[in-house]
Structure formats: structure tokens, C-alpha cells
Amino acid sequence: MQNKGIIKVFAILFALVCIYQLSFTFIAGNIEGDAAEFAQQEVPESVDGYITARERAEQRYLDSIGNEEVFLGITYNSAKEKELNKGLDLKGGINVILQISVKDILRELANNSKDPAFNQALLKADEAQKTSQENYLDLFFEAFEEIPDARLASPDIFANRNLSDEINFEMTNEEVKPIIRRKIDESIVSAFEVLRKRIDKFGVTQPNIQRLGSSGRILVELPGAKEIERVKDLLQSTAQLEFWHVYKSNEFQNFFVQANNLLKQMELEKTAEADVDTTGAGQDEIDALLESASDTAQVAEQNNPLFDLMASPGFQGGPVLATFNIEDTARVREYLNMSQVRNLLQGEQRYAKFVWGITEEDDAVAPLYALRGNRQNEPPLSGSVITDATQAYDQVGRVAVTMQMNGKGAKTWEEMTALAAENQSQIAIVLDNVVYSAPGVSQAGGISGGRSEITGDFTITEGQDLANVLRAGKLPASADIVQSEIVGPSLGQEAIDSGIMSFAIALILVLLWMIFYYGKAGVFADIALVVNILFIFGVLAGLGAVLTLPGIAGIVLTIGMSVDANVLIFERIREEYSKGKVQKDAIRDGFSNALSSILDANITTGLTALILLVLGTGPIKGFATTLLIGIATSLFTAIFITRLFIDNYAKNPNKSLDFSTGMTKNLFSGLNIQFLEKRKTFYVVSGIFLLVSLGSLFTQGLNQGVDFVGGRSYTVRFDQAVNPTELEDNLVAEFGSASAKTFGAANQIKVTTKYKVEEEGSEVDEEISQKLYSAVQSYLPEGTTYEDFTVGAEGEREIGIMQSIKVGPSIADDIKQASIWAVLGSLLVIFLYILLRFRKYQFSLGAVVAVIHDVLIVLGVFSLTYKFMPFNMEIDQAFIAAILTVVGYSLNDTVVIFDRIREFFNEHPSWTRKDAINAAINSTVSRTVNTSLTTLVVLLAIFIFGGESIRGFMFALIVGVIVGTYSSIFIATPVTYDTFNKETKRRKLKQKETVA
């Protein structure tokens, strides 16, 4: 191997980078462990609500040391930002897809038009959306075009006063459409911006929010979020944009002095009233206690509770009262909301509202404002009056924001700006109780006409954000949760524990097997495998990818599959030995000859993983990501790292490397099985399996999960075993239709219902949760409240809702369609790749027939057994991932055999095709058995120890690996051989006809 030095340097540097990336996770984990120990010592279990109290103590500890250096300039806060991201299923939290109502936006743009054509098109679009994959706006346009003489530019629809600057009644429908599309997109962008700013308030580490295409859907993932109901309410509530007059900083200077003195006095009184127990103490002890109390009082006298928290005072005459460190904002708010402190305010200041200004990610301080409130606590002007807002530039080229109000808003705005100009004060733009900007009025008198320009020290991005916020104030569209998954922290921790256990067991089994089968060479392969795992986790951490439970399954599966490259290499080296070559030549030729098969096998598996990555969502993307990374790192470690160790060992002619042990040296050698002679028998066997599978699929069908049919499912845990049949009767009484099945242990039940599946809103979610609580209440321990039962309850729990999933019918249909296209797309891509690689359609046909055979049998097994299997066998997105993985694995096996067939065709042109194919299969049996057994052992380890939530997923993979191994030898290869024969017969027939 050439360039060994470069490869060594690269491998070492890459390993160091991976260790560096993972060090953040290690540091953050250690500090959080210390915080947990601190909380346990500070809050004993005897304290009421000790779980919640411990969580708060942990957070206080982490806040207090967050910016302290731990190692080489790394702090806890910086380590937390760069640690390996954990997904929802490992950390708990909430994952939702919000649907912004395009229909509501259209109604608003049309000023709630009563036009018959407009409303008829909306109704048709509503109906079409139930079964169509097109977005709502396209469906609306299609329905509108079907109505004779209907015009979008009608004064009664979009050529109205609000859109008069862009749409006039002379425009054609085609001219209006792009304008409406842009307006819809702007509204969705505004909603996205509002949601992003709201999410930042939760303090959740590594949140994820992204738009999903142009459908108006927004994905929000908040791993670790615990206040579930608050999150859901905040995500679905409409934006509260308001305009308020603000006080000047100098108007509150005396108040801050008085408040600080009052808080200091309260602390002194608290210190003076401290209970000093002198009972039974001697005079010396009493003197010591009194002296200590005196010292404490002196310290309290020197403290300034409010001023000590102040980072800087506000500018004289400016709207910012003062700035405070962001971590102190909660305490400042607590001080300012105390009734004793509020009583210091006089006159109109009694109604003042203290709110914070907007902060960016890198900001250390937050500005405090005081809004001029009133008895009704209502703003002088709300955001509903905004008709448009855009980022622009003023006369001197500075970034500015222009906004336009309707007639009612323009009148109030003129009054507000006149007052602000007279008092030389500012008007605060407030969204969801956060001040985004507080501009002054630059002209004398009020601003008339409703059109205003806001200038300041804005960047272009800040100007665009402010324009988005202003537009969001008028957004009438609802944001409904059409899909959600909520996982409690207890279930997340259990998933981590089971994932680690399955990972460790699978790794140990693989390492031992390689040593058992290949001896010293197996040790080198094991070292490469460990390095491979380091690379996988390092790359995941470096890319900021999210590790999920299916992701762990992908890594563990990669462990099983990564040995395939080493097995291929070692088997080819053994073949070279059998030809009488010396060790150095055998190793060189073995690596060279195995490279083609390794690349083909990994590329086909990688293609299926790539399709999963593109078409999958959530955990499926996690699985695909780890699989793709694993394939890449496995190739590097097998081809280069293993080679470095082997070459270094074998360069000494006195050291022999046999690539086998005494027990495995002659295993599978000299095989001469006539596989093709029995192909008709296996055609019949497979035909029977396929008929049974298809019969079951047509008669019994599949157990489709809520991903594909819509509905809600809940994983509920009890403190004792529960009979699901009895519980189901209670559920049916509440919901009308529902199912209950044991999910894992006998005390854990999975409840599924379609009750009100087409209705959206937090009220419906709350109603269903209450009904579920009523149905199962008799099975819960006495005293269990509804708050204790729900998934959003604080702390880790042993009973109640551990996980909930909701999928609306429209998105369920989208998921089903996307899954079908994923499978069909993978088959097409793989057919084309094999055709390109092997240049003969017979190989592509054999591979695709085998894959279809495998998929149908896996589906048939699930259809036949889902009613009595003791674990969940629902057909959901995870199952589709399993199917595509089976496709990739089956092709991996098939391509290795095909590669050897092609090699034998070229090396032995005098052989018949039958002899060449039989010889090729025989020569790959050792590799096939090795790889399949290793992969099965890994999958069984995950199946047994990997947790209930992925047991069905693993079962599909186990069946798929068995069937895929079988079909590679007994279906793909015979089909390829028979199509070769038919081609030859046709060619001979044509030749005879030509001669005649």
C-alpha cells in the first residue's frame, strides 16, 4: 500500500479531532453528574416534591458554575453547546409539526370575502386536501380555475384596498397567482420567526425548528422540554403584537433607589429574625452564635439586592431603564412583581408593565423597559391593524422598516406619535411581552396616513426580522398541531440504558467472533472496528447530528455490517494463500481483489440510506445519518487502518499471519455445491411463501400505526400488571372506539384511538387526556391526580403517560405516500446502479426480483403474526426504514456474489455459465455465513436488550437478513442465470432464422 505515512498522519489527526469533539459531551456529562449529586445531598427524599426540588437545585448548580473554566478554556456552557445531541426518544421532550392555515391567510388577504366563487374554491380545496399530496394553495388555484369567469383580481376578492398597491382589477389570474404565493410565503415566514423567538424563551438546549417545503408546515423539536402543556399552548397561540408608550429611564430612578432600599431592609429583617437556638448551649457558644449573627447582618447591610444585579443604568431620557445579566432576569422580575415593591409606585406608574427587550444568542445582558399601562392593562394599539411591513432603506441609505396600517389603526397611530413627539418619548413595539424596538418620533406632530418608517442601528437581517414581526401581528392564521410526539424523561433514560446495553453486548460478541474465526488478523480487525466507532461518534458530534434510539440501532447495525469489508478481504487473502502465494503477495492481492466487491456492496447500501435521509423524518433521519456515516468510516478503517496493522505485522518474514484459527482453517474450503441444479425447488419454496404472504396481506392486512392512518397513541405505565382486554372496555366506553395492548412489560399498555382525530386544538388534546385519565383511573394508585398522570408532569415518574403520539389524517396520508415512493425510488435507483456497474440487465433484474421477494415475505410475516406476537408490530415510519435497510442488506449480499460471477466470467471464458455461477457462489459461502451470522447476532442483541420501542423494527431486520441471505443465493442468482439462458436461446433462434 502506497502513501502509508500520509494515511497514518490522517488517521491520527482524525482520531484526535473525534476525541476533541466527544470531550465536550464527556465534560458536560461529568458536570451534570456532579450537579445531580449536589441536588441529592441538598434535597433529601423526605422533602415534599423532592423530585422537582432536586431538578431546581441541579439547575441552580449548573447556572452558578456555567461560565467557570473546566479544562483548557472549556466551560460547562460551551461544552453543553457542542455536546453530542440527543434526540427526543433519548432525552424526553416534544416534537410537533404545526400546520399554518393557508385557508385563513387567503381569507384575510381577501378581507373575508363573501364572493361565491372564492368560497366555493375554498370548499373544494378543503375536500381535495383530504386525499391529495398537493399544497392547499395549489388546490385552491385549481378549484378556482374550474369556475367559469372567476377572477382572482375581482374587487370583491384580491383587488381590494389592502392589496391595491400590488393587484388591480385588470390583472389576469396568472398575474395574480405569484403575488398571492409571495404573500402566503411571507405570512408563513412571519409565523416561523414568531415561533423561533418563542422557542428561545424556553432555554431548551439544541432546539430544532424548520419549515417543511412549501406546505405551510413547521417542524419544532424541543428535546428535554418538560413544561409540555405550556409549550403546546405557546406554539399554537396567535402572536400578540402591541404598541405601547414607554417611560423614560429618569422617571424610574427614584423608584429603583426606593426598591433597592426596601429589598435591603427586608433582607436585614429576615436576618435579624433568624432563629438562633441557644438552648443547652454554654456561654461561649452563645457568644459565638451572636457574633456570627452580627457578621451576617453587616454583610446584609453592604448588599444591594437590586443594584448588585444591574449591569448598567439606562441613558438619561432613553427608554431603557437599566440592563441586567440575562441569568438574573428571573430574579429581577421576581423583585419587581413583589407587592411591597409595587406599592412604591405612585400615580399612573402603578399600572406600569415591566418587560424585557429582545436579546440575541451572544448577548450577555437584557434591557428592561417600563410600558405605560392602564387600568384595563390593554395597549393603545394592537398589531391587528398592520396591513404590511417591509425592510427598506431611508434617504441616507440606512436600513429601515416601513409599515402600513389600516384606517382605524392610522388614526390611533397619529394620536400616539403626536404624544410621543410632544414628550420626546418613544413607542415600544412589543411581541409576546418582549420589546423588539422602541423608536422615537423624528418629526414634529403625529404621523398621519398610517404609513411609517422605523430607523435605527439595524443590520439588514435585523430589519427583515422586525418587518417579519410586524407582519406577524396581523397574521390571522391558526397554527394547529397536526403531528406530535411527547416523550417523558423516564422513558428517555430507559432508552439510553437499553441502548448502551445492546451496544456493549453486540460489540463484545462481534469482537470475540472475529478473534475466534480469524485469529491474529481478527484482533487487527477489532482494533479497526473500535477506531470506526470512535470515528462515527466523533463525526456525529462534529456535525451536530442528533443521536436517536434508531440512530443507536443504526450504529450497532453498522458494527455488524462493518465486519463485512474485513471478512471480504480476509477471505480473498485466504484464497490467495490456497493458490500457493507467499504471505506478502497474498495480502496485497487479497486487498486488491476485494476492493471492487466492498465498494459495490457499500454503495448499494448507502443509496438506500440516502433515500431514507431525503424522504424520512425525525428518528428515521437519525437512523439514516448514522448508517451513512458508518458506511463511510467502515470503508476507511477496513481498507486502510486494518491494512496498516497487517502490513506492519507481515513485513517481518519470520511472522506468519494465517487469517484463521485451528478450528476455522479449512472451514467451507473445497465446497462444490451445485446450487443451480436445485433452483426450481427453491422457486417452488419461495412461490409458496409468496402466496401465503400475499394471501395474508389481502385477507388480514397489516397493523397500520397512527403514522399511516392517523389517530393518537399513548404509552401508559401502571404500578402493577394490567389486563389489556378489561382496560379496553373502559376505553371504548369513553372514546367509542379504542384499542389497548401490552407494550413490553405487563404493567405497560399502549392505547390507540381515533377519537376526534380530525379535530385540532389544545382543547381537544386536553379533552382526550382527561378521558384517558378517567378510563384508567381505577387502575392507578390511590391519590394519583390528573397532573401526576399526564406526560408533562414534572420530574421522572414510574406511572402515568410515558409517551404520546398524535398524527392528523392529512399528514398520515402524506407519510404513507412518501413511504411508498421511498421504497419504489430505492428499487429504481438500485436497478440503475447495478445496470451501470455490471452492464447487463440480467444482473439488475435478478437483484430487483430478489428484493421484491424479500419485501413481500417480510410484509407477509408481519401480516401473519401481528395478532399474537408479544411486542409491537405496527407498520409505521420505522418499519419503512427497516424495509429499506433490508433492501440494502439483501443487495449487499447479492452484489458480492454478482461481483464474483463477473470475475469468473472474465477469468474462465471456457467455463459454462452454470459452472462459473456455481463456483462463484461456493467461493462466497464463507463470507456470506460470516457476515450474516455476525449481523444476526448484533440484531438479536438489540432485539433482546434494546428496548420495547424498537423491538418490532429489529424483528423486521432479523427476518429481512435471513430472507435476504437466502434470496441472494437461491433467487437473485438463479433468476440472473435463467435470463442469461433465455437470451442465449433467443440469439440462437435468430441465427437459425437468418441462415434459413
CORQUILIN-V435156 format. One record per run of one state. SS is the DSSP state (2 for helix, 1 for strand, 0 for the rest). FROM is the first residue (numbers start at 1). LEN is the number of residues. If there is no record, write none. Layout:
SS	FROM	LEN
SS	FROM	LEN
This chain:
0	1	3
2	4	39
0	43	7
2	50	16
0	66	3
1	69	3
0	72	2
1	74	2
2	76	7
0	83	2
1	85	2
0	87	1
2	88	4
0	92	1
1	93	8
0	101	1
2	102	8
0	110	6
2	116	14
0	130	6
2	136	10
0	146	27
2	173	28
0	201	7
1	208	5
0	213	4
1	217	7
0	224	4
2	228	9
0	237	4
1	241	6
0	247	2
2	249	24
0	273	10
2	283	20
0	303	4
2	307	3
1	310	4
0	314	8
1	322	4
2	326	11
0	337	2
2	339	4
0	343	4
2	347	5
0	352	1
1	353	5
0	358	7
1	365	7
0	372	9
1	381	2
2	383	3
1	386	8
0	394	5
1	399	7
0	406	1
2	407	17
0	424	2
1	426	6
0	432	2
1	434	7
0	441	10
1	451	5
0	456	4
2	460	13
0	473	6
1	479	9
0	488	1
2	489	30
0	519	1
2	520	24
0	544	2
1	546	2
0	548	1
2	549	30
0	579	4
2	583	33
0	616	3
2	619	32
0	651	24
2	675	25
0	700	4
1	704	1
0	705	1
2	706	4
0	710	1
1	711	7
0	718	6
2	724	12
0	736	2
1	738	5
0	743	5
1	748	6
0	754	8
2	762	18
0	780	6
2	786	4
0	790	10
1	800	8
0	808	1
2	809	30
0	839	2
2	841	25
0	866	9
1	875	1
0	876	1
2	877	31
0	908	5
2	913	33
0	946	2
2	948	48
0	996	1
